[in-house]
Amino acid sequence: MMLLSDAYEKGDLSLGIKIDTEQSNYWFNRAVAAKNPRAMRIEGYWQMSEGAENNNPAMFKKGFAILEELYRMGYPEGARKIASVYNDKNTSAYDPEKYLYYLKLAADLGDADAQNRLGLEYLTGKLVQKSDDQSAFWYKKAMDNPSADDDAQYVAKNSYGCYLIRQGKIQEGIDYILEATKIPTQYPYSTYLWAAGQAYERLGQIDNAINAYECAATLPGDEAGLSKDRILLLRRS
């Protein structure tokens, strides 16, 4: 049913199917009714987030019920999607306590993205008591999570490497970051290779530091500019 919905949404000439929004919606709604996890995730999040944004309690409640059923079926992303709605500061649904509750629930149920997010919360300490060890615990859970996709693995391995560097296990931390560079990701960041460059400097390995900074300089993020400046300084010294 979801395959048919997708086919009618985009059109599939190989099947003789032209774009037909009405048919796409028909099969999508059938998929939701049949409890297709992907359809439930899309519909539940849309209903809940739109309900929160437009102050529509009925939509919000319907979306929440779908997502709640989804995680009770064994799909932790249902809880993660609920958490994301409660974390939207631009709506009346914003509720840090409920956000953390459902984020922790999703993380405990094995959602790698939620585990990474919980690691970040403990790292920043904005909504929970700051704890580097708890942050590392959740990043490692995500890193070792067999269901984690490449993007989640990239964040988890890099973040755990940065933790090791902060703990004084410098070379081990650098190794994790360098391993993470081999993971294909849609969202590369300069932050991690900047941290590797800084760590190399602490070890007195200037050439390796420059190499790390050169890679960081090509990636999105504030540290890209810092890396370019650092390369110039190191080459002049």
C-alpha positions in Angstrom: 0.0 0.0 0.0 2.8 2.4 0.8 4.5 1.4 -2.5 1.3 2.3 -4.4 1.0 5.5 -2.4 4.6 6.5 -3.4 4.1 5.4 -7.0 1.0 7.6 -7.4 2.7 10.5 -5.6 5.7 10.6 -7.9 4.4 8.7 -10.9 5.9 5.4 -12.1 5.9 5.1 -15.9 7.3 1.6 -15.7 4.0 0.5 -14.0 1.9 2.8 -16.2 1.0 5.0 -13.2 0.6 8.7 -13.6 0.8 11.2 -10.7 -2.5 11.1 -8.9 -2.7 12.8 -5.5 -6.1 11.4 -4.7 -5.0 7.8 -5.3 -1.8 8.4 -3.4 -3.7 9.7 -0.4 -6.2 6.8 -0.6 -3.4 4.2 -0.4 -1.6 6.1 2.2 -4.6 6.2 4.5 -5.1 2.4 3.8 -1.5 1.9 4.9 -2.1 3.9 8.2 -5.3 1.8 8.9 -3.3 -1.4 8.3 -0.7 -0.2 10.8 2.2 0.2 8.4 5.0 1.6 10.6 6.3 4.1 8.0 2.8 5.4 7.3 2.0 5.6 11.0 5.2 7.5 11.7 4.5 10.0 8.9 0.8 10.5 9.8 1.3 10.5 13.5 4.0 13.1 13.4 2.1 15.3 10.9 -1.1 15.2 13.0 0.7 15.9 16.3 3.0 18.6 15.0 0.3 20.4 13.0 -2.0 20.2 16.0 0.7 21.7 18.1 1.5 24.5 15.6 -2.2 25.4 14.9 -3.5 24.9 18.5 -5.7 22.0 17.4 -6.1 19.6 20.3 -8.0 17.0 18.3 -5.2 16.7 15.7 -2.6 16.7 18.4 -4.3 14.0 20.4 -4.8 11.8 17.2 -1.2 12.2 16.2 0.0 11.4 19.7 -2.2 8.2 19.8 -0.8 7.0 16.5 2.8 7.6 17.6 2.2 6.0 21.0 0.8 2.9 19.3 3.8 2.9 17.0 6.3 2.6 19.8 4.1 0.1 21.7 4.3 -2.0 18.5 8.1 -2.1 19.0 9.2 0.9 16.9 11.0 3.4 19.2 10.9 6.2 16.6 7.3 6.7 17.7 8.5 7.9 21.1 11.3 10.0 19.4 8.8 11.7 17.2 6.6 12.5 20.2 9.7 13.9 22.0 10.5 16.1 19.0 7.1 17.8 19.1 7.4 18.5 22.8 10.8 20.1 22.0 9.4 22.6 19.6 9.8 26.0 21.3 7.7 27.7 18.6 4.5 25.9 19.7 2.3 25.7 22.9 3.2 22.0 23.1 6.8 22.8 24.2 7.4 20.9 27.4 11.0 20.0 28.4 9.9 17.4 31.0 7.8 15.5 28.5 10.5 15.9 25.8 13.1 14.3 28.1 10.7 11.6 29.2 9.9 10.5 25.6 13.5 11.0 24.4 14.7 8.7 27.2 12.0 6.2 26.4 13.0 6.1 22.8 16.7 5.8 23.8 15.9 3.0 26.2 13.9 1.2 23.4 17.0 1.4 21.1 16.5 4.4 18.9 20.1 5.5 17.9 19.1 9.1 17.1 17.4 9.5 20.5 20.6 8.0 22.1 22.7 10.6 20.3 20.3 13.4 21.3 20.4 12.3 24.9 24.1 12.3 24.8 24.1 15.9 23.5 21.6 16.9 26.3 24.0 15.6 29.0 27.0 17.2 27.2 25.4 20.7 27.1 23.5 20.4 30.5 20.7 22.8 29.3 17.8 20.5 30.3 19.5 17.9 32.5 22.4 18.0 35.0 25.6 18.2 32.9 27.5 14.9 32.9 30.3 14.0 30.6 30.2 10.4 31.6 26.4 10.1 31.0 26.9 11.8 27.7 29.6 9.3 26.7 27.3 6.5 27.9 24.6 7.4 25.5 27.0 8.1 22.6 28.5 4.7 23.1 25.1 3.1 23.2 24.4 4.7 19.8 27.8 3.7 18.4 27.2 0.1 19.4 23.6 0.1 18.2 23.2 -2.4 15.4 20.2 -0.5 14.0 22.0 2.8 13.8 22.3 4.2 10.3 25.4 5.8 8.9 24.5 9.3 10.0 23.9 8.2 13.6 27.1 6.1 13.6 29.0 9.2 12.4 27.8 11.4 15.2 28.2 8.8 17.9 31.7 7.7 17.0 32.9 11.2 16.6 31.3 12.3 19.8 32.7 9.4 21.8 36.2 10.1 20.3 35.9 13.7 21.6 34.9 12.4 25.0 38.0 10.2 25.1 40.2 13.2 24.2 38.7 15.2 27.1 39.5 12.2 29.4 43.1 12.4 28.4 43.0 9.3 26.1 44.1 11.5 23.3 45.4 9.0 20.7 42.5 6.7 21.3 40.0 9.5 20.8 41.7 10.7 17.6 41.5 7.1 16.3 37.7 7.1 16.8 37.4 10.4 15.0 39.5 9.2 12.0 37.5 6.0 11.8 34.3 8.2 11.7 35.6 10.1 8.7 35.2 6.8 6.7 31.5 6.6 7.5 29.4 8.0 4.6 27.1 10.7 6.0 24.8 13.3 4.7 25.7 15.8 7.5 29.5 16.1 7.9 30.7 18.6 10.5 34.0 20.4 10.9 33.7 20.2 14.7 35.2 16.7 15.1 38.2 17.1 12.9 38.9 20.5 14.5 39.0 18.5 17.8 41.4 16.0 16.3 43.6 18.8 15.1 43.7 20.3 18.6 44.5 16.9 20.1 47.3 16.3 17.6 48.8 19.7 18.7 48.7 18.5 22.4 50.7 15.5 21.2 53.2 17.7 19.4 52.2 16.1 16.0 52.0 19.3 14.0 51.9 17.8 10.5 49.0 15.5 11.6 47.3 18.5 13.1 47.6 20.5 9.9 46.1 17.5 7.9 43.2 17.3 10.3 42.6 21.1 10.0 42.8 20.9 6.2 40.0 18.3 6.2 38.0 20.3 8.8 38.3 23.4 6.6 36.3 21.7 3.8 33.3 20.8 6.0 30.3 22.8 7.2 30.5 24.4 10.6 32.1 27.3 12.5 35.3 25.3 13.0 36.0 25.4 9.2 37.1 29.0 9.4 39.0 28.4 12.7 40.8 25.6 11.0 42.0 27.7 8.1 43.3 30.3 10.5 45.1 27.6 12.6 46.8 26.2 9.5 48.3 29.6 8.7 49.5 30.1 12.2 51.1 26.6 12.4 52.8 27.0 9.0 54.3 30.4 10.1 55.6 29.1 13.4 
